[in-house]
Amino acid sequence: MDSDIPLMLGISQVKRDFSRIAKDVATTGKPIVVLKGSKPIVQIAPLPNSSIQDEAPKTA
C-alpha cells in the first residue's frame, strides 16, 4: 500500500469517532479524507508542530 495515499473515511464514522481520529491524525501526521457518499468533501490534516506551539494558550 502506498503511504502517500490518504486514508478515506465516511462522514458518519468521522462524526462518531472524531476525537480518536483527530488524535490519530495528530500522532501519525497523516491526513484523512472525509467522504460523503462516495465523494471526497474535506481533508483532516495535522498542523505543523510550530503552529500548534505558537497558538497554544499560555499558562501562569
mmJSON file of the N, C-alpha and C atoms, coordinates in Angstrom:
{"data_MODEL":{"atom_site":{
"group_PDB":["ATOM","ATOM","ATOM","ATOM","ATOM","ATOM","ATOM","ATOM","ATOM","ATOM","ATOM","ATOM","ATOM","ATOM","ATOM","ATOM","ATOM","ATOM","ATOM","ATOM","ATOM","ATOM","ATOM","ATOM","ATOM","ATOM","ATOM","ATOM","ATOM","ATOM","ATOM","ATOM","ATOM","ATOM","ATOM","ATOM","ATOM","ATOM","ATOM","ATOM","ATOM","ATOM","ATOM","ATOM","ATOM","ATOM","ATOM","ATOM","ATOM","ATOM","ATOM","ATOM","ATOM","ATOM","ATOM","ATOM","ATOM","ATOM","ATOM","ATOM","ATOM","ATOM","ATOM","ATOM","ATOM","ATOM","ATOM","ATOM","ATOM","ATOM","ATOM","ATOM","ATOM","ATOM","ATOM","ATOM","ATOM","ATOM","ATOM","ATOM","ATOM","ATOM","ATOM","ATOM","ATOM","ATOM","ATOM","ATOM","ATOM","ATOM","ATOM","ATOM","ATOM","ATOM","ATOM","ATOM","ATOM","ATOM","ATOM","ATOM","ATOM","ATOM","ATOM","ATOM","ATOM","ATOM","ATOM","ATOM","ATOM","ATOM","ATOM","ATOM","ATOM","ATOM","ATOM","ATOM","ATOM","ATOM","ATOM","ATOM","ATOM","ATOM","ATOM","ATOM","ATOM","ATOM","ATOM","ATOM","ATOM","ATOM","ATOM","ATOM","ATOM","ATOM","ATOM","ATOM","ATOM","ATOM","ATOM","ATOM","ATOM","ATOM","ATOM","ATOM","ATOM","ATOM","ATOM","ATOM","ATOM","ATOM","ATOM","ATOM","ATOM","ATOM","ATOM","ATOM","ATOM","ATOM","ATOM","ATOM","ATOM","ATOM","ATOM","ATOM","ATOM","ATOM","ATOM","ATOM","ATOM","ATOM","ATOM","ATOM","ATOM","ATOM","ATOM","ATOM","ATOM","ATOM","ATOM","ATOM"],
"id":[1,2,3,4,5,6,7,8,9,10,11,12,13,14,15,16,17,18,19,20,21,22,23,24,25,26,27,28,29,30,31,32,33,34,35,36,37,38,39,40,41,42,43,44,45,46,47,48,49,50,51,52,53,54,55,56,57,58,59,60,61,62,63,64,65,66,67,68,69,70,71,72,73,74,75,76,77,78,79,80,81,82,83,84,85,86,87,88,89,90,91,92,93,94,95,96,97,98,99,100,101,102,103,104,105,106,107,108,109,110,111,112,113,114,115,116,117,118,119,120,121,122,123,124,125,126,127,128,129,130,131,132,133,134,135,136,137,138,139,140,141,142,143,144,145,146,147,148,149,150,151,152,153,154,155,156,157,158,159,160,161,162,163,164,165,166,167,168,169,170,171,172,173,174,175,176,177,178,179,180],
"type_symbol":["N","C","C","N","C","C","N","C","C","N","C","C","N","C","C","N","C","C","N","C","C","N","C","C","N","C","C","N","C","C","N","C","C","N","C","C","N","C","C","N","C","C","N","C","C","N","C","C","N","C","C","N","C","C","N","C","C","N","C","C","N","C","C","N","C","C","N","C","C","N","C","C","N","C","C","N","C","C","N","C","C","N","C","C","N","C","C","N","C","C","N","C","C","N","C","C","N","C","C","N","C","C","N","C","C","N","C","C","N","C","C","N","C","C","N","C","C","N","C","C","N","C","C","N","C","C","N","C","C","N","C","C","N","C","C","N","C","C","N","C","C","N","C","C","N","C","C","N","C","C","N","C","C","N","C","C","N","C","C","N","C","C","N","C","C","N","C","C","N","C","C","N","C","C","N","C","C","N","C","C"],
"label_atom_id":["N","CA","C","N","CA","C","N","CA","C","N","CA","C","N","CA","C","N","CA","C","N","CA","C","N","CA","C","N","CA","C","N","CA","C","N","CA","C","N","CA","C","N","CA","C","N","CA","C","N","CA","C","N","CA","C","N","CA","C","N","CA","C","N","CA","C","N","CA","C","N","CA","C","N","CA","C","N","CA","C","N","CA","C","N","CA","C","N","CA","C","N","CA","C","N","CA","C","N","CA","C","N","CA","C","N","CA","C","N","CA","C","N","CA","C","N","CA","C","N","CA","C","N","CA","C","N","CA","C","N","CA","C","N","CA","C","N","CA","C","N","CA","C","N","CA","C","N","CA","C","N","CA","C","N","CA","C","N","CA","C","N","CA","C","N","CA","C","N","CA","C","N","CA","C","N","CA","C","N","CA","C","N","CA","C","N","CA","C","N","CA","C","N","CA","C","N","CA","C","N","CA","C","N","CA","C","N","CA","C"],
"label_alt_id":[null,null,null,null,null,null,null,null,null,null,null,null,null,null,null,null,null,null,null,null,null,null,null,null,null,null,null,null,null,null,null,null,null,null,null,null,null,null,null,null,null,null,null,null,null,null,null,null,null,null,null,null,null,null,null,null,null,null,null,null,null,null,null,null,null,null,null,null,null,null,null,null,null,null,null,null,null,null,null,null,null,null,null,null,null,null,null,null,null,null,null,null,null,null,null,null,null,null,null,null,null,null,null,null,null,null,null,null,null,null,null,null,null,null,null,null,null,null,null,null,null,null,null,null,null,null,null,null,null,null,null,null,null,null,null,null,null,null,null,null,null,null,null,null,null,null,null,null,null,null,null,null,null,null,null,null,null,null,null,null,null,null,null,null,null,null,null,null,null,null,null,null,null,null,null,null,null,null,null,null],
"label_comp_id":["MET","MET","MET","ASP","ASP","ASP","SER","SER","SER","ASP","ASP","ASP","ILE","ILE","ILE","PRO","PRO","PRO","LEU","LEU","LEU","MET","MET","MET","LEU","LEU","LEU","GLY","GLY","GLY","ILE","ILE","ILE","SER","SER","SER","GLN","GLN","GLN","VAL","VAL","VAL","LYS","LYS","LYS","ARG","ARG","ARG","ASP","ASP","ASP","PHE","PHE","PHE","SER","SER","SER","ARG","ARG","ARG","ILE","ILE","ILE","ALA","ALA","ALA","LYS","LYS","LYS","ASP","ASP","ASP","VAL","VAL","VAL","ALA","ALA","ALA","THR","THR","THR","THR","THR","THR","GLY","GLY","GLY","LYS","LYS","LYS","PRO","PRO","PRO","ILE","ILE","ILE","VAL","VAL","VAL","VAL","VAL","VAL","LEU","LEU","LEU","LYS","LYS","LYS","GLY","GLY","GLY","SER","SER","SER","LYS","LYS","LYS","PRO","PRO","PRO","ILE","ILE","ILE","VAL","VAL","VAL","GLN","GLN","GLN","ILE","ILE","ILE","ALA","ALA","ALA","PRO","PRO","PRO","LEU","LEU","LEU","PRO","PRO","PRO","ASN","ASN","ASN","SER","SER","SER","SER","SER","SER","ILE","ILE","ILE","GLN","GLN","GLN","ASP","ASP","ASP","GLU","GLU","GLU","ALA","ALA","ALA","PRO","PRO","PRO","LYS","LYS","LYS","THR","THR","THR","ALA","ALA","ALA"],
"label_asym_id":["A","A","A","A","A","A","A","A","A","A","A","A","A","A","A","A","A","A","A","A","A","A","A","A","A","A","A","A","A","A","A","A","A","A","A","A","A","A","A","A","A","A","A","A","A","A","A","A","A","A","A","A","A","A","A","A","A","A","A","A","A","A","A","A","A","A","A","A","A","A","A","A","A","A","A","A","A","A","A","A","A","A","A","A","A","A","A","A","A","A","A","A","A","A","A","A","A","A","A","A","A","A","A","A","A","A","A","A","A","A","A","A","A","A","A","A","A","A","A","A","A","A","A","A","A","A","A","A","A","A","A","A","A","A","A","A","A","A","A","A","A","A","A","A","A","A","A","A","A","A","A","A","A","A","A","A","A","A","A","A","A","A","A","A","A","A","A","A","A","A","A","A","A","A","A","A","A","A","A","A"],
"label_entity_id":["1","1","1","1","1","1","1","1","1","1","1","1","1","1","1","1","1","1","1","1","1","1","1","1","1","1","1","1","1","1","1","1","1","1","1","1","1","1","1","1","1","1","1","1","1","1","1","1","1","1","1","1","1","1","1","1","1","1","1","1","1","1","1","1","1","1","1","1","1","1","1","1","1","1","1","1","1","1","1","1","1","1","1","1","1","1","1","1","1","1","1","1","1","1","1","1","1","1","1","1","1","1","1","1","1","1","1","1","1","1","1","1","1","1","1","1","1","1","1","1","1","1","1","1","1","1","1","1","1","1","1","1","1","1","1","1","1","1","1","1","1","1","1","1","1","1","1","1","1","1","1","1","1","1","1","1","1","1","1","1","1","1","1","1","1","1","1","1","1","1","1","1","1","1","1","1","1","1","1","1"],
"label_seq_id":[1,1,1,2,2,2,3,3,3,4,4,4,5,5,5,6,6,6,7,7,7,8,8,8,9,9,9,10,10,10,11,11,11,12,12,12,13,13,13,14,14,14,15,15,15,16,16,16,17,17,17,18,18,18,19,19,19,20,20,20,21,21,21,22,22,22,23,23,23,24,24,24,25,25,25,26,26,26,27,27,27,28,28,28,29,29,29,30,30,30,31,31,31,32,32,32,33,33,33,34,34,34,35,35,35,36,36,36,37,37,37,38,38,38,39,39,39,40,40,40,41,41,41,42,42,42,43,43,43,44,44,44,45,45,45,46,46,46,47,47,47,48,48,48,49,49,49,50,50,50,51,51,51,52,52,52,53,53,53,54,54,54,55,55,55,56,56,56,57,57,57,58,58,58,59,59,59,60,60,60],
"pdbx_PDB_ins_code":[null,null,null,null,null,null,null,null,null,null,null,null,null,null,null,null,null,null,null,null,null,null,null,null,null,null,null,null,null,null,null,null,null,null,null,null,null,null,null,null,null,null,null,null,null,null,null,null,null,null,null,null,null,null,null,null,null,null,null,null,null,null,null,null,null,null,null,null,null,null,null,null,null,null,null,null,null,null,null,null,null,null,null,null,null,null,null,null,null,null,null,null,null,null,null,null,null,null,null,null,null,null,null,null,null,null,null,null,null,null,null,null,null,null,null,null,null,null,null,null,null,null,null,null,null,null,null,null,null,null,null,null,null,null,null,null,null,null,null,null,null,null,null,null,null,null,null,null,null,null,null,null,null,null,null,null,null,null,null,null,null,null,null,null,null,null,null,null,null,null,null,null,null,null,null,null,null,null,null,null],
"Cartn_x":[0.837,0.0,0.877,0.539,1.314,1.039,2.095,1.924,1.524,1.596,1.194,-0.314,-1.013,-2.46,-3.123,-3.908,-4.54,-5.644,-5.827,-6.911,-8.221,-9.249,-10.556,-11.584,-12.383,-13.425,-14.732,-15.835,-17.147,-17.455,-18.295,-18.619,-19.294,-20.098,-20.756,-19.738,-18.719,-17.682,-16.884,-16.583,-15.823,-16.62,-17.918,-18.762,-18.781,-18.848,-18.928,-17.603,-16.481,-15.173,-14.213,-14.734,-13.888,-12.698,-12.907,-11.803,-10.657,-10.982,-9.948,-9.267,-10.051,-9.499,-8.571,-8.999,-8.16,-6.85,-6.916,-5.701,-4.782,-5.359,-4.565,-3.883,-4.615,-4.042,-2.887,-3.088,-2.038,-0.82,-1.052,0.036,0.824,0.114,0.786,1.278,0.647,0.994,0.402,-0.475,-1.072,-2.501,-2.829,-4.174,-5.217,-6.467,-7.6,-8.563,-9.039,-10.047,-11.411,-12.349,-13.702,-14.604,-15.357,-16.253,-17.706,-18.506,-19.958,-20.517,-21.161,-21.491,-20.186,-19.846,-18.544,-17.663,-18.052,-17.302,-16.507,-15.234,-14.442,-14.969,-15.137,-15.659,-14.698,-13.825,-12.904,-11.747,-10.644,-9.486,-9.177,-8.902,-8.433,-6.931,-6.175,-4.716,-4.103,-2.951,-2.303,-1.709,-1.673,-0.979,0.509,1.362,2.798,3.024,4.008,4.277,4.494,5.206,5.467,4.171,3.244,1.961,1.158,1.191,0.463,1.051,2.365,3.005,2.754,2.747,2.517,1.109,0.135,-1.253,-1.708,-0.885,-1.286,-1.411,-2.468,-2.62,-1.51,-1.085,-0.033,-0.659,0.004,-0.476,0.427,-0.16,0.603,1.433],
"Cartn_y":[-1.193,0.0,1.249,2.191,3.427,4.343,4.771,5.615,7.041,7.417,8.759,8.873,7.753,7.773,7.986,9.067,9.32,8.315,8.05,7.196,7.909,7.167,7.755,7.142,7.997,7.552,8.242,7.559,8.153,9.185,10.147,11.229,10.709,9.66,9.1,8.57,7.873,7.352,8.487,9.52,10.658,11.361,11.545,12.181,11.351,10.043,9.143,9.071,9.07,8.817,9.994,11.232,12.378,12.532,12.393,12.587,11.62,10.356,9.355,9.624,9.963,10.226,11.439,12.5,13.704,13.381,12.581,12.191,11.364,10.435,9.611,10.464,11.432,12.314,13.12,13.66,14.45,13.587,12.357,11.461,10.947,10.505,9.908,10.943,12.115,13.135,12.877,11.865,11.503,12.04,12.714,13.265,12.189,12.539,11.669,12.449,11.808,12.4,11.91,12.846,12.515,12.456,11.359,11.145,11.315,11.891,11.918,11.202,10.073,9.186,8.586,8.79,8.311,9.469,10.696,11.872,12.49,12.813,13.49,14.905,15.286,16.626,17.482,16.855,17.62,16.719,17.344,16.603,17.055,16.104,16.403,16.181,17.237,17.162,17.776,17.266,17.813,19.19,19.991,21.276,21.04,21.889,21.779,22.015,21.355,21.491,22.931,23.706,25.093,25.892,25.58,26.277,25.976,24.74,24.356,25.066,25.116,25.758,27.254,27.879,29.319,29.698,28.813,29.12,28.616,27.84,27.288,28.397,28.339,29.368,29.269,30.397,30.451,30.216,29.398,29.153,29.871,30.277,31.024,30.109],
"Cartn_z":[0.0,0.0,0.0,-0.829,-0.965,0.22,0.924,2.109,1.756,0.456,0.037,-0.173,-0.215,-0.405,0.954,1.092,2.391,2.685,3.953,4.402,4.127,3.73,3.46,4.398,5.027,5.944,5.6,5.858,5.654,6.728,6.377,7.297,8.571,8.467,9.654,10.654,10.152,11.041,11.666,10.884,11.409,12.503,12.294,13.311,14.594,14.443,15.596,16.359,15.646,16.259,16.123,16.066,15.746,16.691,17.986,18.94,18.675,18.463,18.196,16.857,15.847,14.519,14.556,15.227,15.332,16.041,17.091,17.816,16.912,16.155,15.238,14.167,13.619,12.597,13.19,14.382,15.025,15.357,15.78,16.177,14.977,13.945,12.788,11.787,11.779,10.797,9.425,9.323,8.036,7.949,6.839,6.687,6.401,6.627,6.332,5.45,4.39,3.517,3.986,4.145,4.583,3.353,3.256,2.128,2.548,1.666,1.843,0.627,0.878,-0.232,-0.698,-1.931,-2.413,-2.876,-2.5,-2.947,-1.803,-2.043,-1.01,-0.79,0.493,0.781,1.595,2.376,3.217,3.631,4.01,4.497,5.914,6.785,8.139,8.116,8.395,8.316,9.567,9.999,11.191,10.932,11.965,11.899,12.115,11.546,11.846,13.34,13.921,15.36,15.777,14.99,15.364,15.407,14.533,14.502,15.763,16.223,17.431,18.639,18.747,19.891,19.896,18.732,18.652,19.084,18.845,19.135,20.498,21.184,22.475,23.507,24.329,25.365,26.4,26.893,27.912,29.283,30.088,31.449,32.434,33.54,34.557,35.404],
"occupancy":[1.0,1.0,1.0,1.0,1.0,1.0,1.0,1.0,1.0,1.0,1.0,1.0,1.0,1.0,1.0,1.0,1.0,1.0,1.0,1.0,1.0,1.0,1.0,1.0,1.0,1.0,1.0,1.0,1.0,1.0,1.0,1.0,1.0,1.0,1.0,1.0,1.0,1.0,1.0,1.0,1.0,1.0,1.0,1.0,1.0,1.0,1.0,1.0,1.0,1.0,1.0,1.0,1.0,1.0,1.0,1.0,1.0,1.0,1.0,1.0,1.0,1.0,1.0,1.0,1.0,1.0,1.0,1.0,1.0,1.0,1.0,1.0,1.0,1.0,1.0,1.0,1.0,1.0,1.0,1.0,1.0,1.0,1.0,1.0,1.0,1.0,1.0,1.0,1.0,1.0,1.0,1.0,1.0,1.0,1.0,1.0,1.0,1.0,1.0,1.0,1.0,1.0,1.0,1.0,1.0,1.0,1.0,1.0,1.0,1.0,1.0,1.0,1.0,1.0,1.0,1.0,1.0,1.0,1.0,1.0,1.0,1.0,1.0,1.0,1.0,1.0,1.0,1.0,1.0,1.0,1.0,1.0,1.0,1.0,1.0,1.0,1.0,1.0,1.0,1.0,1.0,1.0,1.0,1.0,1.0,1.0,1.0,1.0,1.0,1.0,1.0,1.0,1.0,1.0,1.0,1.0,1.0,1.0,1.0,1.0,1.0,1.0,1.0,1.0,1.0,1.0,1.0,1.0,1.0,1.0,1.0,1.0,1.0,1.0,1.0,1.0,1.0,1.0,1.0,1.0],
"B_iso_or_equiv":[0.0,0.0,0.0,0.0,0.0,0.0,0.0,0.0,0.0,0.0,0.0,0.0,0.0,0.0,0.0,0.0,0.0,0.0,0.0,0.0,0.0,0.0,0.0,0.0,0.0,0.0,0.0,0.0,0.0,0.0,0.0,0.0,0.0,0.0,0.0,0.0,0.0,0.0,0.0,0.0,0.0,0.0,0.0,0.0,0.0,0.0,0.0,0.0,0.0,0.0,0.0,0.0,0.0,0.0,0.0,0.0,0.0,0.0,0.0,0.0,0.0,0.0,0.0,0.0,0.0,0.0,0.0,0.0,0.0,0.0,0.0,0.0,0.0,0.0,0.0,0.0,0.0,0.0,0.0,0.0,0.0,0.0,0.0,0.0,0.0,0.0,0.0,0.0,0.0,0.0,0.0,0.0,0.0,0.0,0.0,0.0,0.0,0.0,0.0,0.0,0.0,0.0,0.0,0.0,0.0,0.0,0.0,0.0,0.0,0.0,0.0,0.0,0.0,0.0,0.0,0.0,0.0,0.0,0.0,0.0,0.0,0.0,0.0,0.0,0.0,0.0,0.0,0.0,0.0,0.0,0.0,0.0,0.0,0.0,0.0,0.0,0.0,0.0,0.0,0.0,0.0,0.0,0.0,0.0,0.0,0.0,0.0,0.0,0.0,0.0,0.0,0.0,0.0,0.0,0.0,0.0,0.0,0.0,0.0,0.0,0.0,0.0,0.0,0.0,0.0,0.0,0.0,0.0,0.0,0.0,0.0,0.0,0.0,0.0,0.0,0.0,0.0,0.0,0.0,0.0],
"pdbx_formal_charge":[null,null,null,null,null,null,null,null,null,null,null,null,null,null,null,null,null,null,null,null,null,null,null,null,null,null,null,null,null,null,null,null,null,null,null,null,null,null,null,null,null,null,null,null,null,null,null,null,null,null,null,null,null,null,null,null,null,null,null,null,null,null,null,null,null,null,null,null,null,null,null,null,null,null,null,null,null,null,null,null,null,null,null,null,null,null,null,null,null,null,null,null,null,null,null,null,null,null,null,null,null,null,null,null,null,null,null,null,null,null,null,null,null,null,null,null,null,null,null,null,null,null,null,null,null,null,null,null,null,null,null,null,null,null,null,null,null,null,null,null,null,null,null,null,null,null,null,null,null,null,null,null,null,null,null,null,null,null,null,null,null,null,null,null,null,null,null,null,null,null,null,null,null,null,null,null,null,null,null,null],
"auth_seq_id":[1,1,1,2,2,2,3,3,3,4,4,4,5,5,5,6,6,6,7,7,7,8,8,8,9,9,9,10,10,10,11,11,11,12,12,12,13,13,13,14,14,14,15,15,15,16,16,16,17,17,17,18,18,18,19,19,19,20,20,20,21,21,21,22,22,22,23,23,23,24,24,24,25,25,25,26,26,26,27,27,27,28,28,28,29,29,29,30,30,30,31,31,31,32,32,32,33,33,33,34,34,34,35,35,35,36,36,36,37,37,37,38,38,38,39,39,39,40,40,40,41,41,41,42,42,42,43,43,43,44,44,44,45,45,45,46,46,46,47,47,47,48,48,48,49,49,49,50,50,50,51,51,51,52,52,52,53,53,53,54,54,54,55,55,55,56,56,56,57,57,57,58,58,58,59,59,59,60,60,60],
"auth_comp_id":["MET","MET","MET","ASP","ASP","ASP","SER","SER","SER","ASP","ASP","ASP","ILE","ILE","ILE","PRO","PRO","PRO","LEU","LEU","LEU","MET","MET","MET","LEU","LEU","LEU","GLY","GLY","GLY","ILE","ILE","ILE","SER","SER","SER","GLN","GLN","GLN","VAL","VAL","VAL","LYS","LYS","LYS","ARG","ARG","ARG","ASP","ASP","ASP","PHE","PHE","PHE","SER","SER","SER","ARG","ARG","ARG","ILE","ILE","ILE","ALA","ALA","ALA","LYS","LYS","LYS","ASP","ASP","ASP","VAL","VAL","VAL","ALA","ALA","ALA","THR","THR","THR","THR","THR","THR","GLY","GLY","GLY","LYS","LYS","LYS","PRO","PRO","PRO","ILE","ILE","ILE","VAL","VAL","VAL","VAL","VAL","VAL","LEU","LEU","LEU","LYS","LYS","LYS","GLY","GLY","GLY","SER","SER","SER","LYS","LYS","LYS","PRO","PRO","PRO","ILE","ILE","ILE","VAL","VAL","VAL","GLN","GLN","GLN","ILE","ILE","ILE","ALA","ALA","ALA","PRO","PRO","PRO","LEU","LEU","LEU","PRO","PRO","PRO","ASN","ASN","ASN","SER","SER","SER","SER","SER","SER","ILE","ILE","ILE","GLN","GLN","GLN","ASP","ASP","ASP","GLU","GLU","GLU","ALA","ALA","ALA","PRO","PRO","PRO","LYS","LYS","LYS","THR","THR","THR","ALA","ALA","ALA"],
"auth_asym_id":["A","A","A","A","A","A","A","A","A","A","A","A","A","A","A","A","A","A","A","A","A","A","A","A","A","A","A","A","A","A","A","A","A","A","A","A","A","A","A","A","A","A","A","A","A","A","A","A","A","A","A","A","A","A","A","A","A","A","A","A","A","A","A","A","A","A","A","A","A","A","A","A","A","A","A","A","A","A","A","A","A","A","A","A","A","A","A","A","A","A","A","A","A","A","A","A","A","A","A","A","A","A","A","A","A","A","A","A","A","A","A","A","A","A","A","A","A","A","A","A","A","A","A","A","A","A","A","A","A","A","A","A","A","A","A","A","A","A","A","A","A","A","A","A","A","A","A","A","A","A","A","A","A","A","A","A","A","A","A","A","A","A","A","A","A","A","A","A","A","A","A","A","A","A","A","A","A","A","A","A"],
"auth_atom_id":["N","CA","C","N","CA","C","N","CA","C","N","CA","C","N","CA","C","N","CA","C","N","CA","C","N","CA","C","N","CA","C","N","CA","C","N","CA","C","N","CA","C","N","CA","C","N","CA","C","N","CA","C","N","CA","C","N","CA","C","N","CA","C","N","CA","C","N","CA","C","N","CA","C","N","CA","C","N","CA","C","N","CA","C","N","CA","C","N","CA","C","N","CA","C","N","CA","C","N","CA","C","N","CA","C","N","CA","C","N","CA","C","N","CA","C","N","CA","C","N","CA","C","N","CA","C","N","CA","C","N","CA","C","N","CA","C","N","CA","C","N","CA","C","N","CA","C","N","CA","C","N","CA","C","N","CA","C","N","CA","C","N","CA","C","N","CA","C","N","CA","C","N","CA","C","N","CA","C","N","CA","C","N","CA","C","N","CA","C","N","CA","C","N","CA","C","N","CA","C","N","CA","C","N","CA","C","N","CA","C"],
"pdbx_PDB_model_num":[1,1,1,1,1,1,1,1,1,1,1,1,1,1,1,1,1,1,1,1,1,1,1,1,1,1,1,1,1,1,1,1,1,1,1,1,1,1,1,1,1,1,1,1,1,1,1,1,1,1,1,1,1,1,1,1,1,1,1,1,1,1,1,1,1,1,1,1,1,1,1,1,1,1,1,1,1,1,1,1,1,1,1,1,1,1,1,1,1,1,1,1,1,1,1,1,1,1,1,1,1,1,1,1,1,1,1,1,1,1,1,1,1,1,1,1,1,1,1,1,1,1,1,1,1,1,1,1,1,1,1,1,1,1,1,1,1,1,1,1,1,1,1,1,1,1,1,1,1,1,1,1,1,1,1,1,1,1,1,1,1,1,1,1,1,1,1,1,1,1,1,1,1,1,1,1,1,1,1,1]
}}}
